[in-house]
Each structure stands twice: as C-alpha cells, then as structure tokens.
Amino acid sequence: MPDFMSNLLSRLFLLPAMAVTKSQAASPSSQPKAAPTAAGQLPPPAHEDGHAALVMIEFVNEWLAPEGKLRGLIQDEQAFADSQEAGKRALEAARKAGMPVIHATLRMSSDYRELGRARFGLRGAIPRAGTWQEQDSGWQFYGPFAPRPDEFVISGRAGASAFAASDLDNFLRGQGITRLYLAGYATHVCIESTMRAAHDLGYEPVVLSDATAAFTTQQQQHVLNEIVHHFGRSMPTEAFVDMLSDAGRSGPASKSGRDQMEPAAMPTAMRSVTVP
C-alpha cells in the first residue's frame, strides 16, 4: 500500500507539468518566450487577475526609531539597515507606478484586551515587552514610511498576520487585488504569518527578500530558503522596481493603480514552488 500511494502521488504531481509541456509543444507560436532562469527556478505563471499591491508591514517606531522597544532585538544590523533602504525604494517605485500601497501596524489597548487571557507566544511576549500600546508612539509609522492620505491603513489587526482580525481581506476583495508584495518586519514572524494567511485565503504573496529582515541572518535565510516556496515566492527589490519601470514604459498606469500586470512584465527571478 505505501508503494501504491507513493506512485499515485508522484503521478498526480507530474500530470500538470506534462499537460503544460504538451500544450507548449503543440502551439509554440502562441506561447510567450520565457527568459532563462537560474537552476531550480521556474518562470512565474501568468496571473489571470494581475492586480497587485505593496504591503508595508510594521515600518513603525517600535522597529525603526532609536528608542523603539523592538529595535534591540536586531542582531544583523547591516541587513536591517539595508532592508530600510530597500523598503524606501520599493515604496517609491510603487507610488510612482500607481500601485496601491497598504500599511500595517499593530495598535493595542493599554490592557491588551485584544489578546485575550492566554499568555503564551506573542500573547504573552507583547504584554511583557510593553509594546504596541495605543498611548505610546511605538505603533505609529516611522517618518520616511508614513502613509499618504490616499493609501490604505489596516485597522483592527490583533495578531502576527496582517489579516488577523483586520479589515485587510475585505479591502483586497473589494479592490480586486490578488497579488501582494510584502515588505517589513520581522521576516520570521509577521511577514511569514501574513504570507501563510494570504496563501490560504487565495492571494498570491511575494516576499521582497531584501526589504524584509529578521533578528538574525539565519532566521532570514531559513524563511527565504525553506518556507517561502511553500506559500508564495520571493524576489529582490531591484527586480520589483525594474518590473514596475518596465510596466510604466509599456503604457501609463491607471489612476487606481490596478492595471493588469502582463506575464511578460513579471520578473523571472521569483522563486516558485513545485511540490510541497
């Protein structure tokens, strides 16, 4: 029985790839020519909807201000500094291209009632650290990353994921947004949690690998190398900026910033999953 099930699963995973190969071979002229990709990488699939947004997660005082309570957790200082510069480039490029920008912070009551009575995991760590309380400034957006009046700021969030108890899902569905480019902190906590939730809700998450940071290099690399490909993709900020620049040269962006991203405009540097 184990051998039978193993053979069956192997066949099921191979069928989609065989079907695609057969289709491409039958009508090569109708297929877009993909650019060469690095070993082990696949060109990103054509996205039927293509509407995308940049999600800036916790570019706030708690992380970025010198007095931030979470600032001291960072051990890889250079990567953290680089991630802020990459975040600025991503934000500037998205705004210039007219792509919707979404901002996520975490604002808690002084008694942390949103976390309930359980005191384990983040539900215990946050009250002990005294972070994110509404009477403090830690939850407020850090100067260079402050939202503009026309940019959406998530409200109601009460967990690691930007979707947790928030209005994010409702906003995305209302705007027809299906692909989320994720930047911010920390990679192994809120970025990963948001990516997993986005995947399970039917969105396509893409982590901007150098516009995110964890406490350590090991944590960052573990998420990028071992976790991301199960739930989405990752790409460097430079590829994200180039993608938007190429899309801008091919035609003007709409005022809403929800124009369809053509498959040819999507970078081939994104890492995608084959088998879980």
PyMOL commands that set and color helices and strands:
alter all, ss='L'
color gray80, all
select helices_A, chain A and resi 2-26+28-30+61-64+71-73+77-97+113-115+122-129+143-145+168-175+187-200+217-231+237-250+263-265
alter helices_A, ss='H'
color red, helices_A
select strands_A, chain A and resi 52-57+101-104+152-153+179-185+204-213+233-235
alter strands_A, ss='S'
color yellow, strands_A
deselect
rebuild
show_as cartoon
